[in-house]
């Protein structure tokens, strides 16, 4: 997979480039601001753009706005945003175009190289990858009696939460200590309870994650 990195902190940017290269990604470009990011994505058409939310000049939400613009202009490019903060509003803005090919990780998670690499691959493959803390905050926002998520069992919620983190069925099985076949049965039950029938043009895992995060 080809990746473009946008991070204004030089040490972190170079560290991200090195980490990504070590696990087999091709870093097509690394930049320090949103304007350069948009130009490099248009030039290289990467599989994934890894973007810091707070970029120059104001270091507020330039990276987030650039991420949304990438999703609009280049829907084939996945966007994985990195932040030191958890904000539900940021997540909702990212999910405005759907949950396909999008992720939100806290910068602290980058130190988990295997998890970070898996998140980049998941986003680049059209899936989603959200930090568990982001998921907890999003899910904690809801308490509606008509929410179909209330129909899910505790184990089904656990499976869906791990799905939202970008985990494969095999990884979910290992985390929960159950058989992969059991995970598949839980996924089938989740899709049924969320009224997500199998259609050739739909990615039910992505739709389930979007329903889970966005309510």
C-alpha positions in Angstrom: 0.0 0.0 0.0 1.1 3.5 -0.8 0.8 6.1 2.0 1.0 9.9 2.3 1.8 11.3 5.8 0.8 14.8 7.1 2.3 15.7 10.5 3.8 19.1 11.4 6.0 17.7 14.2 9.2 16.8 12.4 10.3 14.0 14.8 6.9 12.4 14.8 6.5 12.7 11.0 9.9 11.1 10.4 9.0 8.4 13.0 5.8 7.6 11.2 7.6 7.3 7.9 10.1 4.9 9.3 7.5 2.8 11.1 5.4 2.5 8.0 8.4 1.6 5.9 9.5 -1.1 8.4 6.2 -2.9 8.1 6.1 -2.9 4.3 4.2 0.3 3.3 5.5 2.6 0.6 5.5 6.2 1.9 5.0 8.2 -1.3 5.3 11.6 0.5 5.4 13.2 3.9 4.4 16.8 4.5 3.8 19.3 7.3 0.7 21.2 6.3 -2.8 20.7 4.8 -2.1 22.5 1.6 0.8 20.3 0.8 -1.2 17.2 1.8 -4.0 17.9 -0.7 -1.4 18.5 -3.4 0.5 15.3 -2.7 -2.7 13.2 -2.5 -3.8 14.5 -5.9 -0.3 13.8 -7.2 0.3 10.3 -5.8 -3.3 9.0 -5.3 -2.2 6.9 -2.3 -4.2 4.1 -0.8 -4.2 5.9 2.6 -3.5 9.4 3.9 -2.3 9.4 7.5 -3.3 12.9 8.8 -2.7 14.8 12.0 -5.9 16.7 12.8 -4.1 19.8 14.0 -1.9 21.3 11.2 -0.5 24.7 10.5 -1.2 27.6 10.4 -3.6 27.6 13.3 -3.2 24.1 14.4 -6.9 23.7 15.1 -8.7 21.6 12.6 -6.9 22.1 9.3 -6.0 18.4 9.1 -9.6 17.4 9.7 -10.9 19.7 7.0 -8.2 18.4 4.6 -9.3 14.8 5.5 -12.9 15.6 4.6 -11.7 17.2 1.3 -9.7 14.1 0.4 -12.7 12.0 1.0 -14.8 14.2 -1.3 -12.2 14.6 -4.1 -10.5 11.1 -3.9 -13.0 8.6 -2.4 -10.6 5.8 -3.4 -8.1 7.1 -0.8 -8.6 6.0 2.8 -8.1 8.5 5.5 -6.7 7.7 9.0 -6.6 10.7 11.3 -4.3 11.0 14.3 -5.0 13.2 17.3 -4.0 13.7 20.9 -7.6 14.4 21.7 -11.0 12.6 21.6 -13.8 14.7 20.2 -17.1 13.3 19.2 -17.6 16.2 16.8 -14.4 15.2 14.9 -15.6 11.7 14.5 -19.0 12.8 13.3 -17.4 15.1 10.7 -15.3 12.2 9.4 -18.3 9.9 9.3 -20.4 12.4 7.4 -19.3 10.6 4.2 -19.8 7.1 5.6 -17.5 4.8 7.5 -15.8 3.2 4.5 -12.1 3.9 4.3 -11.8 6.0 7.4 -10.2 5.8 10.8 -9.5 7.8 14.0 -6.6 6.9 16.3 -5.1 8.6 19.3 -1.4 9.3 18.8 -0.5 7.2 21.8 -1.6 4.1 19.9 1.1 4.6 17.2 3.6 3.0 19.6 1.7 -0.2 19.1 3.2 -0.9 15.7 1.2 -4.0 14.9 -2.1 -2.3 15.8 -1.2 0.9 13.9 -0.1 -1.1 10.8 -3.4 -3.1 11.0 -5.4 0.1 11.2 -3.6 1.6 8.1 -4.2 -1.7 6.2 -7.9 -1.8 7.2 -8.5 1.8 6.2 -6.6 1.3 2.9 -8.8 -1.8 2.1 -12.0 0.2 2.5 -12.7 -0.7 6.1 -12.7 1.4 9.2 -10.5 1.6 12.3 -11.4 3.6 15.4 -9.6 3.9 18.7 -11.4 2.1 21.5 -11.5 5.4 23.5 -13.2 7.1 20.5 -15.7 4.2 20.3 -16.5 4.4 24.1 -17.2 8.1 23.8 -19.4 7.8 20.7 -21.4 4.9 22.2 -21.8 6.7 25.5 -23.6 9.5 23.7 -26.7 7.4 23.1 -29.4 6.1 25.3 -32.5 6.0 23.1 -35.2 3.3 23.7 -35.6 2.9 20.0 -32.0 2.4 19.2 -31.6 -1.0 17.5 -28.2 -1.5 19.2 -30.1 -2.1 22.4 -31.2 -5.4 20.8 -27.6 -6.7 20.7 -26.3 -9.0 23.4 -23.3 -8.1 25.5 -21.1 -10.4 23.4 -22.5 -9.1 20.1 -21.7 -5.5 21.3 -18.1 -6.7 22.1 -17.7 -8.2 18.7 -19.1 -5.0 17.0 -16.8 -2.8 19.1 -13.7 -4.8 18.0 -15.1 -4.7 14.4 -15.1 -0.9 14.7 -11.5 -1.0 15.8 -10.7 -2.6 12.4 -10.2 -6.2 13.8 -10.6 -9.2 11.5 -12.8 -12.1 12.6 -9.6 -14.0 13.5 -8.3 -11.2 15.6 -11.7 -10.8 17.3 -11.8 -14.5 18.1 -8.3 -14.3 19.6 -9.2 -11.2 21.7 -12.4 -12.7 23.1 -11.1 -16.3 23.4 -13.8 -17.8 21.2 -13.7 -19.7 17.9 -13.7 -17.8 14.6 -16.8 -19.7 13.6 -18.5 -18.3 16.7 -17.5 -14.8 15.7 -19.0 -15.4 12.2 -22.3 -16.4 13.9 -22.2 -13.2 16.1 -21.6 -11.1 12.9 -24.6 -12.7 11.2 -26.8 -12.0 14.2 -25.5 -8.4 14.4 -26.3 -7.8 10.7 -29.8 -9.2 11.2 -30.6 -7.2 14.3 -29.4 -4.0 12.6 -31.5 -4.8 9.5 -28.4 -5.0 7.2 -29.3 -7.7 4.5 -26.6 -9.0 2.2 -26.4 -7.0 -1.0 -23.7 -7.1 -3.6 -23.0 -3.3 -3.5 -23.0 -3.0 0.4 -20.2 -3.7 2.8 -22.1 -4.9 5.9 -19.2 -4.6 8.3 -18.7 -1.0 7.4 -22.4 -0.2 7.6 -22.6 -1.9 11.0 -19.7 0.1 12.3 -21.3 3.3 10.9 -24.6 2.5 12.7 -22.7 1.7 15.8 -20.7 4.9 16.0 -23.2 7.3 14.5 -26.5 6.0 15.8 
